[in-house]
Amino acid sequence: MTILIDSHMSDLGLAIFLDELQSIILRVYENQVKLVFDRIYPLISPAILHQPPTIVTGESGIKIPRECLKKPEDVTDILSDTLRMLQDHRIYPNVIRQFFVQIFFGMDAMIFNGLTEERAHLCRAESAYQIKFAVARLLSW
């Protein structure tokens, strides 16, 4: 009888441990998604939606070289660093895939929100071409 109770207590302890482990893993996953979003969020609008074809002149009349502007490569660099980190830590490929599905879903929402907020400025053929080009560079990643 004592053996059955010990076995049951052992199974209960294992179940509690597994529940706690799953909770910790979920928190780590959510924190990693948040960290990537925090790094990407300030770059999405300037890198995707505001891609002028020429050198930009600032409000003060100072010309800003195109190299100083944010580029889609700034976003893909963050994605590549994150992918490398996940692979280095031997995260399962299915988890990595789901992670990036979630990241791209969030980026899609950020881009869509940016388009709707700045509709007058961005609804021009020139802007549409630049946005399409920038998004294509992200998708090719």
Disulfide bonds with the S-S distance in Angstrom:
none
